[in-house]
Amino acid sequence: MNNSKGKTVSEKQSRTSAVCHALRPFGTSIFTEMTALAQRSGALNLSQGFPDFEGPIDIRRTAAEAILRGPNQYVSSIGIAPLRQAIADKMSRFYNVTVDPNTQVTVTAGATEALAATLLGLLNPGDEVILLEPCYDAYPPIIARAGARAVYVSMSVPDFDLDTSALARAFNARTKAIVINNPHNPSGKVFTERELAIIADLCASHNVVAIGDEVYEHILYDGRKHTTLLAVPGLEDRSIVISSTAKTFSTTGWKIGYGVASPDLSQAVRMSHQFLTFCTPGALQEAMAGAIGMADAYYEDLTASYTAKRQKLLSALDEMGLTVLWPKGTYYASIDINDLGFEDDLEMCRFLATQVGVAAVPASFFWKDRSNGKNLVRLCFCKTDDTIDAAIERLKRWKR
């Protein structure tokens, strides 16, 4: 994905390793590298998007009790029935979408495995997949490993508007799928109904599958509501919606994700999934079956909590004179570093971690050509107030 100068050491080393040709250009994930740098330097980790607090105690207690009670053996490859039912109920409850839990829901080892199962189950060598960049760094290597080709359509900084003319030009007879990350990491963009309608029309015209990466579906701001691809007219039978429980319930290490699609498209996901992880831990699935059905108050509190964290960190960055791109969704925000005197975002992130004590992610790694994003640095605010306060103090000292 990252074809310009500024390769990391891991990327350079991978070219001479035993790694297969399809994956050699990608190297180690930038999230792994920045977290490792944070650990070595003792920096507060605002780089990788995991909370530094635990999910609700009732969810964790349910999982612990299920492990102790057992059995702790293989479960159904497509997911235990209570969790599949809970996911189907959720689609009806939040989006008024009717889903058959037996034929349309597949539980996976996190959203990333759902993405891999989807892409590997759908793609043939020579197919093309449209990616809206900046994009999550897992998409391109999975596409490459399937023998397909990623076609990039860039969204414009700072508002990340979708160039619908450029998007239309990207569709052709080889296009098999398009990936829509909504709410969008790293930008925090929330796609408009008009943008989704245009995508739906293009997919129908070219017989293309729309893959929705919707893991931040419950983290939106200023009264916004999420629109799942399965609720977009024209995409009901040609979209695969992927989400997870990690972001909603602050349990990123559990890796309980899922894909929802028509029975035909679900079959492609399941065919691949059975040969990847086969199944995910039954006890964790049991806990999440109950979690998803939690009362509206939980989801409202989640929004309120992240709204307050967003306000705390980003207002402080504004007051420091930094140019902040406020997100409409997710728990990430970017700052424009164009006037801060650094060669690029990677140089600044290394400086922040080692000299300031705050780790961030260089946003250019979300672009195919890193020069397109070299002026942006991404920070995450899925952290305790104490962590955010400490990060603010360190950044203030640096700015002073």
C-alpha positions as CSV (number, residue, x, y, z in Angstrom):
1,M,0.0,0.0,0.0
2,N,2.8,2.4,0.8
3,N,4.8,2.9,-2.4
4,S,6.6,6.2,-1.7
5,K,9.8,6.9,0.2
6,G,9.8,6.5,4.0
7,K,9.5,2.7,4.2
8,T,9.9,1.3,7.7
9,V,12.7,-1.0,8.5
10,S,10.3,-3.9,8.7
11,E,9.1,-3.2,5.1
12,K,12.6,-3.2,3.8
13,Q,13.5,-6.5,5.5
14,S,10.3,-8.2,4.3
15,R,11.5,-8.0,0.7
16,T,14.3,-10.5,1.3
17,S,12.3,-12.8,3.7
18,A,10.4,-16.0,3.0
19,V,7.1,-14.0,2.8
20,C,5.1,-14.7,-0.3
21,H,5.4,-12.2,-3.1
22,A,1.9,-10.8,-2.7
23,L,2.5,-9.7,0.8
24,R,6.1,-8.5,0.6
25,P,5.3,-4.9,-0.3
26,F,3.3,-4.3,2.8
27,G,5.7,-5.1,5.7
28,T,4.6,-4.9,9.4
29,S,1.5,-2.9,10.2
30,I,2.1,0.7,11.2
31,F,-0.1,0.1,14.2
32,T,2.2,-2.6,15.5
33,E,5.3,-0.5,14.9
34,M,3.9,2.6,16.6
35,T,2.7,0.6,19.6
36,A,6.1,-1.0,20.0
37,L,7.7,2.5,19.8
38,A,5.3,3.7,22.5
39,Q,6.3,0.8,24.7
40,R,10.0,1.3,24.2
41,S,9.8,5.0,24.9
42,G,7.2,5.0,27.6
43,A,4.9,7.1,25.6
44,L,1.1,7.3,26.2
45,N,-0.4,5.3,23.4
46,L,-2.8,7.4,21.4
47,S,-1.8,5.5,18.2
48,Q,-3.4,2.1,18.1
49,G,-7.2,2.1,18.5
50,F,-7.8,0.0,21.6
51,P,-9.2,1.3,24.9
52,D,-7.0,1.4,28.0
53,F,-10.1,0.5,30.1
54,E,-12.1,-2.7,30.3
55,G,-15.6,-3.4,28.9
56,P,-18.6,-3.7,31.2
57,I,-18.1,-6.1,34.1
58,D,-21.4,-8.0,33.4
59,I,-20.1,-9.0,30.0
60,R,-16.8,-10.2,31.3
61,R,-18.5,-12.1,34.1
62,T,-20.7,-13.9,31.7
63,A,-17.7,-15.0,29.6
64,A,-15.8,-16.1,32.7
65,E,-18.8,-18.1,34.0
66,A,-19.2,-19.7,30.6
67,I,-15.6,-20.8,30.5
68,L,-15.8,-22.3,33.9
69,R,-19.1,-24.1,33.1
70,G,-17.9,-25.3,29.7
71,P,-17.9,-27.0,27.4
72,N,-14.8,-25.4,25.9
73,Q,-14.8,-27.2,22.6
74,Y,-15.5,-26.3,19.0
75,V,-18.8,-24.6,18.3
76,S,-20.7,-24.1,15.1
77,S,-18.5,-22.6,12.4
78,I,-21.1,-19.9,11.6
79,G,-21.5,-18.9,15.2
80,I,-23.6,-20.0,18.2
81,A,-27.3,-19.7,17.7
82,P,-27.9,-17.1,20.5
83,L,-25.3,-14.7,19.1
84,R,-26.6,-15.0,15.5
85,Q,-30.1,-14.3,16.8
86,A,-28.8,-11.3,18.8
87,I,-27.1,-9.9,15.6
88,A,-30.3,-10.4,13.6
89,D,-32.3,-8.7,16.3
90,K,-29.9,-5.8,16.4
91,M,-30.2,-5.3,12.6
92,S,-34.0,-5.1,13.1
93,R,-33.8,-2.9,16.2
94,F,-31.4,-0.3,15.0
95,Y,-31.9,-0.3,11.2
96,N,-35.3,-1.9,10.5
97,V,-33.5,-4.6,8.4
98,T,-34.9,-8.2,8.6
99,V,-32.2,-10.8,8.7
100,D,-32.4,-14.6,8.9
101,P,-29.9,-15.7,11.6
102,N,-29.5,-19.1,10.1
103,T,-28.6,-18.2,6.5
104,Q,-27.4,-14.5,6.7
105,V,-25.2,-14.2,9.8
106,T,-21.6,-15.5,10.1
107,V,-19.6,-15.0,13.3
108,T,-15.9,-14.5,12.7
109,A,-12.6,-13.9,14.6
110,G,-13.1,-10.1,14.6
111,A,-14.0,-7.8,11.7
112,T,-10.6,-8.2,10.1
113,E,-11.2,-12.0,9.6
114,A,-14.7,-11.2,8.3
115,L,-13.0,-8.9,5.8
116,A,-10.5,-11.6,4.8
117,A,-13.2,-14.3,4.6
118,T,-15.3,-12.0,2.4
119,L,-12.6,-10.9,0.0
120,L,-11.0,-14.4,-0.2
121,G,-14.4,-15.9,-0.7
122,L,-15.5,-13.5,-3.4
123,L,-12.4,-12.6,-5.5
124,N,-10.7,-14.4,-8.4
125,P,-7.3,-13.5,-9.8
126,G,-7.6,-10.5,-12.0
127,D,-10.7,-9.0,-10.3
128,E,-10.6,-5.4,-9.1
129,V,-11.7,-4.0,-5.8
130,I,-12.3,-0.2,-5.3
131,L,-10.9,1.3,-2.1
132,L,-11.8,4.8,-0.9
133,E,-8.6,6.2,0.4
134,P,-7.4,6.9,3.0
135,C,-8.3,3.3,3.9
136,Y,-7.6,0.9,6.7
137,D,-4.3,-0.9,6.0
138,A,-5.7,-4.4,6.1
139,Y,-7.6,-4.1,2.9
140,P,-4.8,-4.0,0.3
141,P,-2.8,-7.0,1.4
142,I,-5.9,-9.2,1.6
143,I,-6.8,-8.2,-1.9
144,A,-3.3,-8.8,-3.1
145,R,-3.2,-12.2,-1.5
146,A,-6.4,-13.1,-3.4
147,G,-4.6,-12.3,-6.7
148,A,-6.9,-9.3,-7.3
149,R,-6.0,-5.6,-7.8
150,A,-6.9,-2.6,-5.6
151,V,-8.2,0.5,-7.4
152,Y,-7.9,3.6,-5.3
153,V,-10.3,6.6,-5.3
154,S,-9.1,9.4,-3.1
155,M,-11.3,11.5,-0.9
156,S,-10.3,15.1,-0.6
157,V,-8.7,16.5,2.6
158,P,-9.8,18.1,4.9
159,D,-13.5,17.3,4.5
160,F,-13.0,13.9,2.8
161,D,-15.7,14.5,0.3
162,L,-16.2,11.6,-2.2
163,D,-15.4,12.5,-5.8
164,T,-18.3,10.7,-7.4
165,S,-17.1,11.4,-10.9
166,A,-13.7,9.7,-10.1
167,L,-15.6,6.9,-8.4
168,A,-17.7,6.3,-11.5
169,R,-14.6,6.2,-13.7
170,A,-13.1,3.5,-11.4
171,F,-15.9,1.0,-12.1
172,N,-15.4,-1.3,-15.1
173,A,-16.0,-4.8,-16.3
174,R,-13.3,-6.2,-13.9
175,T,-14.7,-4.5,-10.8
176,K,-15.9,-7.2,-8.4
177,A,-16.4,-5.2,-5.2
178,I,-16.1,-1.9,-3.4
179,V,-15.2,-1.4,0.3
180,I,-17.0,1.3,2.2
181,N,-15.7,2.0,5.7
182,N,-18.5,3.9,7.5
183,P,-17.9,5.6,9.9
184,H,-14.5,6.0,8.3
185,N,-11.1,5.3,9.8
186,P,-8.9,7.4,9.9
187,S,-10.9,10.5,8.8
188,G,-14.0,10.2,11.0
189,K,-16.1,10.8,7.9
190,V,-19.7,9.6,7.9
191,F,-21.0,9.0,4.4
192,T,-24.1,10.9,3.3
193,E,-27.2,9.3,2.0
194,R,-26.5,10.9,-1.4
195,E,-23.0,9.3,-1.5
196,L,-24.4,5.9,-0.5
197,A,-27.2,6.2,-3.1
198,I,-24.6,6.9,-5.8
199,I,-22.5,3.9,-4.7
200,A,-25.7,1.7,-4.8
201,D,-26.5,2.9,-8.4
202,L,-22.9,2.2,-9.6
203,C,-22.9,-1.2,-8.0
204,A,-26.2,-2.1,-9.6
205,S,-25.1,-0.9,-13.0
206,H,-21.9,-2.9,-12.9
207,N,-23.0,-5.9,-10.9
208,V,-20.6,-5.1,-8.0
209,V,-20.7,-6.3,-4.4
210,A,-20.6,-3.5,-1.8
211,I,-18.6,-4.5,1.4
212,G,-19.5,-2.4,4.4
213,D,-16.9,-2.1,7.1
214,E,-19.2,-0.7,9.9
215,V,-17.3,-1.4,13.1
216,Y,-17.8,2.1,14.4
217,E,-21.5,2.0,13.7
218,H,-22.4,3.1,17.3
219,I,-19.9,5.9,17.6
220,L,-21.2,9.0,15.9
221,Y,-21.6,12.6,17.0
222,D,-23.9,15.6,16.9
223,G,-27.0,13.6,16.6
224,R,-25.9,11.6,13.5
225,K,-27.4,8.1,12.9
226,H,-25.7,5.2,11.2
227,T,-27.0,4.0,7.8
228,T,-26.0,0.3,7.2
229,L,-25.5,-0.7,3.6
230,L,-28.2,-3.3,4.0
231,A,-30.7,-0.5,4.4
232,V,-29.6,1.4,1.3
233,P,-32.1,0.8,-1.6
234,G,-30.5,-1.4,-4.2
235,L,-27.9,-2.9,-1.9
236,E,-30.1,-5.2,0.0
237,D,-29.0,-8.3,-1.9
238,R,-25.6,-7.1,-3.1
239,S,-23.9,-6.0,0.1
240,I,-22.0,-7.7,2.8
241,V,-22.0,-5.8,6.1
242,I,-19.1,-6.4,8.5
243,S,-19.0,-5.3,12.1
244,S,-17.7,-6.4,15.4
245,T,-18.3,-6.1,19.1
246,A,-14.8,-4.8,19.9
247,K,-15.4,-1.1,19.6
248,T,-19.0,-1.1,21.0
249,F,-18.1,-3.0,24.1
250,S,-14.4,-2.1,24.6
251,T,-13.2,-5.7,24.2
252,T,-10.8,-5.5,21.2
253,G,-8.9,-8.5,22.4
254,W,-11.8,-10.8,22.2
255,K,-12.0,-10.7,18.4
256,I,-15.8,-11.4,18.0
257,G,-16.9,-10.0,14.6
258,Y,-19.4,-11.0,12.1
259,G,-20.7,-10.6,8.5
260,V,-24.3,-10.1,7.5
261,A,-25.4,-10.6,3.9
262,S,-27.9,-12.3,1.6
263,P,-27.8,-16.2,1.8
264,D,-25.9,-16.3,-1.5
265,L,-23.2,-13.8,-0.5
266,S,-23.1,-15.4,3.0
267,Q,-22.1,-18.6,1.4
268,A,-19.0,-17.0,-0.1
269,V,-18.1,-15.7,3.4
270,R,-18.7,-19.0,5.1
271,M,-16.8,-21.1,2.5
272,S,-13.7,-19.1,3.2
273,H,-14.2,-18.6,6.9
274,Q,-14.4,-22.4,7.6
275,F,-10.8,-22.7,6.3
276,L,-9.4,-19.6,8.2
277,T,-10.5,-19.9,11.8
278,F,-13.4,-22.3,11.6
279,C,-15.0,-20.8,14.7
280,T,-14.4,-18.4,17.5
281,P,-14.5,-19.0,21.3
282,G,-18.0,-20.1,22.4
283,A,-17.8,-18.5,25.8
284,L,-17.0,-15.1,24.3
285,Q,-19.8,-15.4,21.8
286,E,-22.2,-16.2,24.6
287,A,-21.2,-13.1,26.5
288,M,-21.6,-11.0,23.4
289,A,-25.0,-12.4,22.7
290,G,-26.2,-10.8,25.9
291,A,-24.2,-7.6,25.4
292,I,-25.7,-6.8,22.0
293,G,-29.1,-6.9,23.5
294,M,-28.3,-4.4,26.2
295,A,-30.8,-1.6,26.8
296,D,-30.7,1.7,24.8
297,A,-29.2,3.4,27.8
298,Y,-25.9,1.6,27.2
299,Y,-25.6,2.8,23.6
300,E,-26.6,6.3,24.7
301,D,-24.0,6.3,27.4
302,L,-21.4,5.1,24.8
303,T,-22.1,8.1,22.6
304,A,-22.1,10.5,25.5
305,S,-18.8,9.1,26.8
306,Y,-17.0,9.4,23.5
307,T,-18.5,12.8,22.8
308,A,-17.0,14.0,26.1
309,K,-13.6,12.5,25.3
310,R,-13.6,14.0,21.8
311,Q,-14.4,17.4,23.3
312,K,-11.7,17.1,26.0
313,L,-8.8,16.2,23.7
314,L,-9.7,18.1,20.6
315,S,-10.6,21.4,22.4
316,A,-7.2,21.2,24.1
317,L,-5.5,20.7,20.7
318,D,-7.4,23.6,19.3
319,E,-6.3,25.8,22.2
320,M,-2.7,24.8,21.5
321,G,-3.0,26.3,18.0
322,L,-3.0,23.0,16.2
323,T,-5.2,22.5,13.2
324,V,-7.7,19.7,14.1
325,L,-10.0,17.8,11.8
326,W,-12.9,17.0,14.0
327,P,-14.5,13.6,13.3
328,K,-18.2,13.0,12.7
329,G,-17.8,9.4,13.9
330,T,-15.2,6.9,15.2
331,Y,-12.8,7.6,18.1
332,Y,-10.0,9.1,15.9
333,A,-9.1,12.6,15.0
334,S,-6.3,14.0,12.8
335,I,-4.2,17.1,13.1
336,D,-2.7,18.9,10.1
337,I,1.0,19.3,10.7
338,N,1.8,21.3,7.5
339,D,3.1,24.3,9.5
340,L,4.9,22.5,12.3
341,G,8.3,22.1,10.6
342,F,8.5,18.3,10.2
343,E,9.5,16.6,6.9
344,D,6.4,14.4,7.1
345,D,4.0,12.6,9.5
346,L,6.3,9.7,10.2
347,E,9.1,12.0,11.4
348,M,6.6,13.9,13.6
349,C,5.2,10.7,15.1
350,R,8.7,9.4,16.0
351,F,9.4,12.8,17.6
352,L,6.1,12.8,19.5
353,A,6.7,9.3,20.9
354,T,10.4,9.7,21.8
355,Q,10.6,13.4,22.8
356,V,7.0,14.3,23.9
357,G,5.8,11.0,25.3
358,V,2.7,10.7,23.2
359,A,2.4,8.1,20.5
360,A,0.3,8.8,17.4
361,V,-0.1,7.2,13.9
362,P,1.3,8.7,10.7
363,A,-1.8,9.0,8.6
364,S,0.0,8.7,5.3
365,F,0.1,4.9,5.8
366,F,-3.6,4.9,5.0
367,W,-2.8,6.1,1.4
368,K,-1.3,4.1,-1.5
369,D,1.0,7.0,-2.2
370,R,2.1,8.2,1.2
371,S,2.8,11.7,-0.1
372,N,-1.0,12.3,-0.2
373,G,-1.3,12.0,3.5
374,K,2.1,13.2,4.8
375,N,0.6,16.3,6.5
376,L,-1.8,14.4,8.8
377,V,-1.2,12.7,12.1
378,R,-4.0,10.5,13.7
379,L,-4.7,10.4,17.4
380,C,-7.2,8.2,19.1
381,F,-9.3,9.2,22.2
382,C,-10.6,5.8,23.3
383,K,-8.7,6.2,26.5
384,T,-9.4,7.0,30.1
385,D,-9.8,10.7,31.1
386,D,-6.6,10.3,33.1
387,T,-4.7,9.2,30.0
388,I,-6.2,12.0,27.9
389,D,-5.3,14.6,30.6
390,A,-1.8,13.3,30.8
391,A,-1.4,13.4,27.0
392,I,-2.7,17.0,26.9
393,E,-0.2,18.1,29.5
394,R,2.7,16.5,27.6
395,L,1.6,18.1,24.4
396,K,1.2,21.5,26.1
397,R,4.7,21.3,27.4
398,W,6.0,20.6,23.9
399,K,4.0,23.5,22.4
400,R,5.2,25.9,25.1
